Each structure stands twice: as C-alpha cells, then as structure tokens.
Amino acid sequence: MCGRFVISDTAPDLVALFDIDTVGEGLPEPSWNVRPTEQIPVVIESNKEGPVVRRLESARWSLVPSFSKELKLKYPTFNARSEGVATSSAFRASLQGKRALIPADGYYEWHTVGKRKTPYFIHSGEGPIAFAGLYSWWRDRTKADDDPARWVLTATIITADATGGLADIHDRIPVMLPPEFWSTWLDPETRGDQSLVDEAVAASRPMVPELRFHEVAPLGDNGPELIEPVEPSETL
C-alpha cells in the first residue's frame, strides 16, 4: 500500500516537469507527510473542449466514485489494487478515461515485526517520481448548481505486488511510471482496461531495483527532517 508520501516540488516545478498546459486553483503547498483525504497535486488530461489539454489540479487523496452519495466512504480508496481495478465498482469507470499521474519525491512504508512498526522512506534518489493514479469528479448534491464547490476532484494511487528488497518491507508498492509511459497512461482518448493497467505495472518494474530506502524516525508533524535517515534498529 501507499498511505503516506512526500511531495516537495512547487507548482512551477511540476509545470516544467510534466509540460503542463493549464494550472488549476488551490494547489497544495509542499508536504513531507501527505495523508489520505488531504489535497494533493495531480496531472490529468482532458479533451472536452477540443484538443487534449494537460492540467495540474488539486485533488482530495481518496477517490470517491461519482455514484456515491457521501464524500466520506466506509472503505478506504486512497489505493487501488492493480489486479482488480478493472472490475472494481469504485474504480473501473475512472480507469476507462480518467487516469492521472501523482507526483512525489517518495513514500513511506512500515515494516512490521510483531507489534513493532518501523517506518522507511522509499525514493528514487534522482528526483521526482510519478505514481499511476485514477481520478473522479464527485458531485456534492447539497450544493446549488451555480456553486463552484459542488464538484470535488478525488484521486487514488494504484499499487502492485512488491518485488526485490522492497518486498521485505511490505508486500505492496505504488506503481511508478517512467516518463516514456506518461502520455500513454494519461491519454483520455484511450479506453482503459486491465491490459493497460498490466502494461503500466510492467513499465514500472525496471524502476524498482533503482529505488533506495532507509529507516526514518516515527513520523511527526511535517517538514524535511522527516525523511532524514536514522541508524537502523534491526536488519531486515
């Protein structure tokens, strides 16, 4: 799974990195301790008004399907398992044409032995990465049709089985896409299905051995000190 992550890049940084055409409002500030349901930057593409436009938007991290009557669901949706995303009632509509990239410096994972959980920071060591994600626009039916706040953009991160040394920390890993696959994943004119998800997972696999990880202190409030390494308390 991926339940906490880091994004230290500012909006101008992300605009340059992802070749953004338009920037939305209310983008969140950099954070070293992003939690589910908080606002995160997402990269999406849309073509409703003509040519495809690549956008940088702010989204609530926990996807809420359009059919939901409530913004707060009874089950977690900040991650979507790659193996069943095409058949999931919560995610399959988004997979078809609402796919996203979620920028990050890296993410946190906890290695559990008995009742002890040790946090690790996992990153590329070479700059930002892009998680494969999905998004959905949820309509708040308690608000008037002319209220801009009636639409809430929500998003999730796709995960897959962990491999290599990361599997010793946790059995799941977010799907991280290489730049050459970004346009393929985002293209709103491509109808997404399980085969596209499988291609994304396959494209992410060569990146996994390059990832680095180190133990960090228990997560506090926020700030760059959270990702500083500490001496390992035990050998994995």
C-alpha positions as CSV (number, residue, x, y, z in Angstrom):
1,M,0.0,0.0,0.0
2,C,0.9,3.7,0.0
3,G,-0.5,5.5,2.9
4,R,1.8,8.5,3.3
5,F,4.1,10.2,0.8
6,V,6.2,13.3,0.2
7,I,5.9,16.0,-2.5
8,S,8.3,18.9,-2.1
9,D,8.0,20.4,-5.6
10,T,6.1,23.6,-6.1
11,A,3.6,24.2,-8.8
12,P,6.1,25.9,-11.1
13,D,8.4,22.9,-10.7
14,L,5.6,20.5,-11.6
15,V,4.5,22.6,-14.6
16,A,8.0,22.3,-16.0
17,L,8.5,18.7,-15.2
18,F,5.2,17.5,-16.7
19,D,4.8,20.0,-19.5
20,I,1.6,21.4,-18.1
21,D,-0.8,23.4,-20.3
22,T,-3.1,24.8,-17.6
23,V,-2.9,25.1,-13.8
24,G,-5.9,24.8,-11.5
25,E,-6.7,26.7,-8.3
26,G,-5.9,25.8,-4.7
27,L,-2.9,23.7,-5.3
28,P,-1.4,22.4,-2.0
29,E,1.9,23.5,-0.6
30,P,4.8,21.1,-0.5
31,S,4.4,18.4,2.2
32,W,6.7,15.8,3.7
33,N,3.8,13.9,5.3
34,V,0.8,13.7,3.0
35,R,-2.1,11.8,4.5
36,P,-5.2,10.2,2.9
37,T,-8.0,12.7,2.3
38,E,-5.6,15.7,2.2
39,Q,-5.2,17.7,-1.0
40,I,-2.5,16.5,-3.5
41,P,-1.3,17.8,-6.9
42,V,-2.4,15.6,-9.8
43,V,-1.7,15.6,-13.5
44,I,-4.6,14.8,-15.8
45,E,-5.5,15.3,-19.4
46,S,-8.9,16.3,-20.8
47,N,-10.3,16.9,-24.3
48,K,-13.9,18.0,-23.7
49,E,-13.3,21.4,-25.2
50,G,-11.3,20.3,-28.3
51,P,-7.6,19.3,-28.3
52,V,-6.2,17.4,-25.4
53,V,-5.0,19.6,-22.6
54,R,-2.7,18.6,-19.8
55,R,-3.7,20.0,-16.5
56,L,-2.2,20.3,-13.0
57,E,-5.0,20.2,-10.4
58,S,-5.6,19.8,-6.7
59,A,-7.4,16.6,-5.7
60,R,-8.6,15.0,-2.5
61,W,-6.5,11.9,-1.9
62,S,-9.1,9.1,-1.7
63,L,-11.2,8.5,-4.8
64,V,-14.9,8.9,-4.4
65,P,-16.9,7.4,-7.3
66,S,-19.5,9.6,-8.9
67,F,-22.3,7.4,-7.8
68,S,-21.5,7.8,-4.1
69,K,-24.0,9.8,-2.1
70,E,-21.3,10.7,0.5
71,L,-17.8,12.2,0.3
72,K,-16.7,10.0,3.2
73,L,-16.8,6.4,2.3
74,K,-16.9,3.4,4.7
75,Y,-14.0,1.8,3.0
76,P,-10.5,3.1,2.1
77,T,-10.0,4.3,-1.5
78,F,-6.6,6.1,-1.3
79,N,-5.1,3.0,-3.0
80,A,-6.4,0.8,-5.8
81,R,-5.0,-2.7,-6.3
82,S,-3.8,-3.2,-9.9
83,E,-5.1,-6.7,-10.1
84,G,-8.8,-5.9,-9.6
85,V,-9.1,-2.2,-10.6
86,A,-10.9,-3.0,-13.9
87,T,-13.7,-4.9,-12.2
88,S,-14.0,-2.7,-9.1
89,S,-17.2,-0.7,-8.9
90,A,-15.3,2.1,-7.2
91,F,-12.5,2.4,-9.8
92,R,-13.5,0.8,-13.2
93,A,-15.2,4.0,-14.6
94,S,-12.2,6.1,-13.8
95,L,-9.9,3.5,-15.4
96,Q,-11.7,3.9,-18.6
97,G,-10.9,7.5,-19.2
98,K,-9.9,9.3,-16.0
99,R,-6.3,8.4,-15.3
100,A,-3.8,10.6,-13.5
101,L,-0.1,11.0,-12.6
102,I,0.5,11.8,-8.9
103,P,3.9,13.5,-8.4
104,A,6.0,12.5,-5.4
105,D,9.6,12.6,-4.0
106,G,8.9,9.2,-2.5
107,Y,6.7,7.5,0.0
108,Y,6.7,5.9,3.5
109,E,6.2,2.3,4.3
110,W,6.2,0.4,7.6
111,H,8.0,-2.9,8.2
112,T,6.1,-4.8,10.8
113,V,7.6,-7.4,13.1
114,G,5.1,-8.5,15.8
115,K,3.7,-5.3,17.2
116,R,6.6,-3.1,16.2
117,K,6.3,-1.0,13.0
118,T,9.5,0.6,11.6
119,P,9.0,3.4,9.1
120,Y,11.1,3.6,5.9
121,F,11.3,6.3,3.3
122,I,11.5,4.9,-0.2
123,H,12.6,7.1,-3.1
124,S,14.4,7.1,-6.4
125,G,17.4,9.2,-5.3
126,E,17.3,11.0,-8.7
127,G,14.4,13.4,-8.3
128,P,10.6,13.2,-8.5
129,I,8.6,10.1,-9.5
130,A,5.1,9.8,-10.8
131,F,2.6,7.3,-9.3
132,A,0.0,5.8,-11.6
133,G,-3.4,7.1,-10.4
134,L,-7.1,7.4,-11.2
135,Y,-9.4,10.4,-10.6
136,S,-13.1,11.1,-10.3
137,W,-15.3,14.2,-10.1
138,W,-17.7,13.8,-7.2
139,R,-20.9,16.0,-7.2
140,D,-22.0,17.4,-3.8
141,R,-25.7,17.3,-4.2
142,T,-26.3,19.5,-1.2
143,K,-24.8,22.5,-3.0
144,A,-26.5,24.6,-5.7
145,D,-25.8,24.1,-9.4
146,D,-24.1,27.5,-9.5
147,D,-21.8,26.8,-6.5
148,P,-18.2,26.1,-7.7
149,A,-17.7,23.9,-4.6
150,R,-20.3,21.4,-5.8
151,W,-17.6,19.5,-7.7
152,V,-14.8,17.7,-5.7
153,L,-11.9,16.2,-7.6
154,T,-10.7,13.0,-5.9
155,A,-7.8,10.6,-6.7
156,T,-6.3,7.3,-5.8
157,I,-2.8,5.6,-6.3
158,I,-2.6,2.2,-8.0
159,T,-0.5,-0.4,-6.2
160,A,1.0,-3.8,-7.2
161,D,3.0,-6.6,-5.7
162,A,6.3,-5.5,-4.3
163,T,9.5,-7.2,-5.6
164,G,13.1,-7.4,-4.6
165,G,14.3,-5.8,-1.4
166,L,11.1,-3.7,-1.1
167,A,9.1,-6.9,-0.6
168,D,11.0,-7.3,2.7
169,I,9.4,-4.1,4.0
170,H,5.9,-4.5,2.7
171,D,4.1,-6.7,0.1
172,R,2.6,-3.8,-1.9
173,I,4.3,-1.0,-3.8
174,P,2.8,2.0,-5.6
175,V,3.0,1.8,-9.4
176,M,5.7,4.3,-10.5
177,L,5.6,5.2,-14.2
178,P,8.7,6.1,-16.3
179,P,8.4,9.4,-18.4
180,E,8.1,7.5,-21.6
181,F,4.8,5.9,-20.4
182,W,3.2,9.1,-19.0
183,S,1.4,10.1,-22.2
184,T,0.1,6.6,-22.8
185,W,-1.3,6.4,-19.3
186,L,-2.9,9.9,-19.4
187,D,-4.4,9.8,-22.9
188,P,-8.2,10.4,-22.4
189,E,-8.8,9.0,-25.9
190,T,-7.6,5.6,-24.8
191,R,-10.2,3.5,-23.2
192,G,-8.5,2.0,-20.2
193,D,-8.9,-1.7,-19.3
194,Q,-7.0,-4.4,-17.4
195,S,-4.4,-4.8,-20.2
196,L,-3.5,-1.1,-19.9
197,V,-3.0,-1.5,-16.1
198,D,-0.9,-4.6,-16.7
199,E,1.3,-2.6,-19.2
200,A,1.7,0.2,-16.6
201,V,2.8,-2.3,-14.0
202,A,5.3,-3.9,-16.5
203,A,6.6,-0.4,-17.4
204,S,7.2,0.3,-13.7
205,R,9.2,-2.9,-12.9
206,P,12.6,-1.7,-14.3
207,M,12.4,1.3,-11.9
208,V,12.0,-0.8,-8.8
209,P,15.6,-2.1,-8.4
210,E,16.8,1.6,-8.7
211,L,14.7,2.7,-5.7
212,R,16.5,3.4,-2.4
213,F,15.2,3.2,1.1
214,H,16.3,4.0,4.6
215,E,14.8,3.9,8.1
216,V,13.4,7.1,9.4
217,A,12.1,8.3,12.8
218,P,8.4,7.9,13.7
219,L,6.6,10.5,11.6
220,G,5.9,13.7,13.3
221,D,4.0,16.8,12.1
222,N,5.7,17.9,8.8
223,G,9.0,19.1,7.4
224,P,12.0,17.8,5.5
225,E,13.5,16.4,8.7
226,L,11.0,13.5,8.4
227,I,13.0,11.9,5.6
228,E,16.4,12.1,7.2
229,P,17.8,8.6,7.8
230,V,18.4,7.2,11.3
231,E,20.5,4.3,12.3
232,P,18.7,1.1,11.5
233,S,17.3,-0.6,14.7
234,E,17.4,-4.0,13.1
235,T,18.4,-5.9,10.0
236,L,15.6,-6.7,7.6
